[in-house]
Amino acid sequence: MRLFLSTLLLIFLLTACGYRPSSNYTKKMIGQKVYTEVEVSLSDPENAVLIKDALNRALYTRLKSKASSKREADSSIIVHYKSIKFIPLQYNRNGYVVYYQAHITLGFTFEKKEEKEHRLIVGRYAFPIRPSAIISNDLRFKAIEQGSIKALDEFISYISAKGLLKYGK
C-alpha cells in the first residue's frame, strides 16, 4: 500500500510541476515529417549510405518521425560528411595498437521555415582490434556507423535544447 501511495505521489509531483520529456520539444522543433539528405563525399562515398541509414533509423526510433520528400516535410536535416580519424588509444607490451577510437566529424544543417541551424559535431566510437592487425573494412564501417549515431544523438539533444528554449514555459 505504501509503495502504491509513493508511486502515486511521485506521478502527481512530476505532472503537477509541468514536467515534459525532452523528446516533446524535439518533436515540436523537427515535426512529424523530416526530409533527410546526406551529402556524398567523393573520397568516401560508401559512408554516405551508412550515415543516411543511421539518420533515418535515429529519427524513427527516437522521435517517431518519418523521412519524407522535401515538398511534404515539416523540416529538413542535411548532413555533411567532413572527416574521419582513427586514433590509437592503447598498445600492448610489444607496441602494437590494440584499441582505437574513431572520430567522425559531421556537419549538420537543420532548416524549418525561416529557422536555420548549423552544427559541427564529432562522434566518437572506441573499439578493440587484434594485436598486429589492421582495421578491416567491417570494423571501419561499424566504427563509422556507431560514431555517426553518437553524433546524431548529440545533434538531436541540441535540437531538443533549442526546442526547450523556444517552446518551454
Stockholm file with secondary structure:
# STOCKHOLM 1.0

chainA/1-169         MRLFLSTLLLIFLLTACGYRPSSNYTKKMIGQKVYTEVEVSLSDPENAVLIKDALNRALYTRLKSKASSKREADSSIIVHYKSIKFIPLQYNRNGYVVYYQAHITLGFTFEKKEEKEHRLIVGRYAFPIRPSAIISNDLRFKAIEQGSIKALDEFISYISAKGLLKYGK
#=GR chainA/1-169 SS CHHHHHHHHHHHHHHHTTCCCHHHHHHHHHCSEEEEEEECCTTCTHHHHHHHHHHHHHHHHHHCCEECCTTTCSEEEEEEEEEEEEEEEEECTTSCEEEEEEEEEEEEEEEETTEEEEEEEEEEEEEECCTTCCCCHHHHHHHHHHHHHHHHHHHHHHHHHHHHHHHCC
#=GC SS_cons         CHHHHHHHHHHHHHHHTTCCCHHHHHHHHHCSEEEEEEECCTTCTHHHHHHHHHHHHHHHHHHCCEECCTTTCSEEEEEEEEEEEEEEEEECTTSCEEEEEEEEEEEEEEEETTEEEEEEEEEEEEEECCTTCCCCHHHHHHHHHHHHHHHHHHHHHHHHHHHHHHHCC
//
